[in-house]
């Protein structure tokens, strides 16, 4: 199942020169451990720069957005197996 969102999240990430790794995030008082990072994309939103991260957990895939001007993280999209009936 696919769902679009735009909700604030808390993210735990590691930073190295020219690399960011998302380790986990909290959404709706639940923690998700990131198993894989699939795509990182830099995009413009007016004068602001945003970073889009496609990540997956054991049970779902997520699109996360980092607004570099406000330093805020957002959950933008999620996809999960409807048969599992859980994200």
N, C-alpha and C positions, 0 to 999 in steps of 0.2 A: 504494500500500500504506500502511496505517496502523499505527503502533506507539506504545504508551504507554511512557514512561520516567520515571525520577526520578533523573537523574544530574547531578552537579555539572558546571558549565561555567564558563569564563572569558569575560567579556563586555567589549567595548570600546564605550563609549557617550559621547554628548555631552549635556551638560546646559545648558539655558537656563531662564529663568524660566517655570515652569509647563509645561515640555516636556522630554522625554527622547527621544533618538534613538539606537537601537541601530545601530552601524556594522558590527560583526562579532562573532563568538564562536568559541571553540575548544571542540570536543567530540571526545574520543577522539584527541587529538593531530592533529586536522585543523581547519583554519580555514575558516569560512564567512562570506562577505561578504553582508550583508543588503541586498537590493535594495529591498524595500518593507516598511513597517510597516502592518498592517491594522487592528489593534484593540488598545487598551490598556484594561485593566479593573482596578479596585481591588476587592479582596475581603478578607474577614476570615477568619482562621484562629485561633479562640479570641481571645486578646487581641492576637495578632500581625496586622499588616497585610501582605498580599502583593499584588504587582502582576503581572498576567498580560499578556504581550505576544505577539501573533500576528504573526509575521514570515515573509518568504519570501526565498529565494535564487533563483538561476537554475534549480535543479533540485528544490527541495523547499519545503514549508511547515513551520514549527515553532511550538510553543507554549513560550515561555520564562517562567519564574517568578522574580521577585525577592522575597526575604524581607527586608523592611525592618528587622526587629529584628536578624537575624544578618548582614545584608548579604551574603547568599549568593545565587548564581544557579543555577537548575536547568533542564535540558531536561525538559519534561513530555510532549510529544507531537511526533510528526513524521509527515508524509505526503509520499510521493514517488511518482513514476511507476514502476511495477513494470517496464514495458517498458525503461526506461533502466537498470534493475538497479543503480542507484547513487544514493547520497544526496549 
